[in-house]
């Protein structure tokens, strides 16, 4: 089994957003913990969707000034997505609870987030958060996903002010808008503004070192059960569009992430292919490798198939994960359209 390379973020100093490019490239030394555990969409999708229980007082829009801005104390926040845990960490907010469970299909919070989770209570999995555990924490604010938590949103609203976003289907631009909103809700508007400026500078620097004229790319999650395309409107897929690489996959029937067979992948036939996998699983692409359809893919023939960390790339939509993803883009050879570096070569 291929072991992915140590994590070396591509990042700016949090205190000097105007630093030159030479300061951006972090030395490629192993990070604590080593391997991690894990265009824009329409404006309406980028905006936060505030749901409410029947008869409840309408909650303020996430883009409006929140009550938390008028409070000295940081609100007690429960985060039901890893993306929100990432955002809160970037803003310097310690949540009281998070969906950290690893039962069923859940793998738990990605390793890079662990240092920010000391003292954070586990309230169950993202798919099945425990209302009792959340209630016991007496939160002021609950951050939820519009689709994943649709059925429990009314109950969540009875426990505390609840803000939901279409986070799992969010693009890069959507995540930036959600970060801005979370900053407002937690009284961290200034910190959010600074982080957004830092992200803009980071993106500009990544684009400046990316290979001009690099061919289109396809990114997908490869599990033992199947292959899921992440289109240009998904988080991982939109990152390539932001750095100047066209994603060959577009959303289908309103879905930004969808499953395809080997025949479907062959029909897309990307010049470059990024496989998001987990080290403790054998992806279906290992089985496909012996099939002539796989062997005939342009990306396979050109030796442009890269394997990266699925937990980081597809489950951790936030500013901290973004700088690490850009680091893997750099270290793998993706940014310069080079053959996969050791640690990023697809398993045979």
C-alpha positions, 0 to 999 in steps of 0.5 A: 500500500502506498503511504502518503507523504508527510503533510507540508502546508503551503501557507502564509504567515497568519501575521504577515499576509503581504509576505513575498512568495519565498516566505510562502513555501514551508519547509517540507519537514514532517508535521506533528502527527504526520499523515492526516486522518482525512468556479463558484456555485450559485450565490444562493448556494453560497449564502447560509440557509437559516432553518427554523422550527415551526412557530419559532422566532426567525433566526437572523441571517448568517450574513447579518450582525449576530447577537454574539457581536454584542456579547463580550464572551464568545458563544458556546458553539457546537459544530456538527461538521469538520468544516466548522471545526476547521473554521472555528480553529482558524478564528480562535474559537474553542467549541464546547462540542463537536460531531467527533464520533467514528462509528458506522461509516464515520472515520472521526475528525481528521488528524490535523484537527486533533490539536484543536479538539482538546476539551471538545465534547463528542456529541455523536457522529455528523450523520447522527448527532445526539440531541441529549449530548448537545442539550447537556452542553447548553450551547448558544449556537449550533452549526449544522449542514442544511442537507445532512441535518435537515430532519433534526433541524427543528429539534436543534432550533429548540436547543439553541440558535441554529445556523445551517449551511449547504456545507457538504456541497459547498465550493471554495467560494461558498466555504469562504462566505460561510467562514465570513458568516461564522465569524459574524455569528461568533463575534470574530468578524475582524478575525474572519476578515483577516483570514479571508485576506490571508486566503486570497493572498495564499490562492494568488501565490499558489496560482503564481507557481502553478504550471501555465497551460497545464491540462484539465484534471478530474478529482474523485473519491475512490473507496472500496465500494466505488468512485465518486466524481467531485465536479467543478462546483464541489469543494475539492473540484473547485480548488483546481478551477481556482488555481487555473486547472479546468475540472473536466467534470460538471455538476449533474442533475444538481449534484456536485458529487456523484458516482460513476462506473469505470465506463463513466470515468473512461468517457470523461477520460481526464488528462490528469486524475486525482484519487482521494483515498484512505490509507486503511482502505483498498480503493476500487481503482486497484481492481480497475487497474487491470482493466483495459479501460483503465489502462487506456485513460489518458492520465494513466498513459501519461503517468499523471494519476495522483493519490492524495488523502481523502480525509483532508481533501473531501471531508475538511472544508476549511481554511486550515485544510486548504493550506494543507491541500495546496501543500499536497498539490505542490509536493505531489507534482500536481501544481507543476504538472509533473509526474507523481512524486513518491508518496503520491503515486497511485497504488497498482 
